[in-house]
Amino acid sequence: MAWEEADGDGVVYSYTVTHRGSVAAFKTPYVIAIVELPNGVRLMSNIVECSPDAVKVGMPVKVCFEDWTPEVSIMQFRPA
């Protein structure tokens, strides 16, 4: 196993829309997706900056980060 650099591009492999959140920081509804990177790696993240109804399997996405604190940033994806 080794680190591999990625440019932040990906596609939505699968997703679900959550209508009932368990954490107040996540305003519902929100999208939890599996994003596939060009190198085949898949990871779980949120899709932001679009309506949950607009998310589709195969949709191109680009990484973005949300600063929660000065020390913590959360990786998310937005439509490319």
C-alpha positions as CSV (number, residue, x, y, z in Angstrom):
1,M,0.0,0.0,0.0
2,A,1.3,3.5,-0.9
3,W,0.0,7.0,-1.2
4,E,-1.1,8.1,-4.6
5,E,-1.7,11.6,-5.8
6,A,-5.1,12.4,-7.3
7,D,-6.3,15.6,-9.0
8,G,-9.7,15.7,-7.4
9,D,-11.8,14.7,-10.5
10,G,-14.3,11.9,-10.2
11,V,-17.7,10.5,-11.1
12,V,-20.6,9.6,-8.9
13,Y,-20.6,5.8,-8.7
14,S,-23.6,5.5,-6.4
15,Y,-25.5,7.7,-4.0
16,T,-28.4,8.1,-1.6
17,V,-30.3,11.2,-0.4
18,T,-30.6,11.5,3.3
19,H,-33.8,13.2,4.6
20,R,-33.3,12.6,8.3
21,G,-29.9,13.6,9.7
22,S,-28.3,12.4,12.9
23,V,-25.9,15.4,13.1
24,A,-27.1,19.0,13.3
25,A,-24.2,20.1,11.2
26,F,-25.7,18.4,8.2
27,K,-28.8,20.2,7.0
28,T,-31.3,17.8,5.3
29,P,-31.8,16.7,2.7
30,Y,-28.2,15.9,1.7
31,V,-26.4,13.5,-0.6
32,I,-24.0,10.8,0.5
33,A,-22.2,9.4,-2.5
34,I,-19.6,6.9,-3.5
35,V,-17.2,8.8,-5.8
36,E,-14.9,6.9,-8.2
37,L,-11.6,8.6,-9.1
38,P,-9.9,7.9,-12.4
39,N,-7.4,5.5,-10.8
40,G,-10.3,3.3,-9.7
41,V,-10.3,4.3,-6.1
42,R,-13.8,4.8,-4.6
43,L,-14.5,6.9,-1.6
44,M,-17.6,8.1,0.4
45,S,-18.3,11.8,0.5
46,N,-21.1,14.4,0.3
47,I,-22.2,16.1,-3.0
48,V,-22.7,19.8,-2.4
49,E,-23.6,22.9,-4.4
50,C,-26.5,21.3,-6.3
51,S,-30.0,20.0,-5.6
52,P,-30.2,16.4,-4.4
53,D,-32.6,15.8,-7.4
54,A,-29.8,16.8,-9.8
55,V,-27.3,14.1,-8.7
56,K,-27.0,11.2,-11.1
57,V,-24.8,8.1,-11.4
58,G,-22.0,8.9,-13.8
59,M,-22.2,12.7,-13.0
60,P,-18.7,14.3,-13.2
61,V,-17.6,15.9,-9.9
62,K,-14.7,17.9,-8.5
63,V,-13.3,17.9,-5.0
64,C,-13.9,20.9,-2.7
65,F,-13.2,21.5,1.0
66,E,-15.3,23.0,3.7
67,D,-13.4,24.4,6.7
68,W,-15.1,23.3,10.0
69,T,-12.4,24.7,12.2
70,P,-8.9,26.2,11.6
71,E,-7.5,22.7,12.0
72,V,-10.3,20.6,10.3
73,S,-11.4,20.7,6.7
74,I,-14.0,18.3,5.2
75,M,-13.5,16.9,1.7
76,Q,-16.7,17.1,-0.4
77,F,-17.5,17.0,-4.1
78,R,-19.5,19.5,-6.3
79,P,-20.6,19.1,-9.9
80,A,-17.7,19.6,-12.3
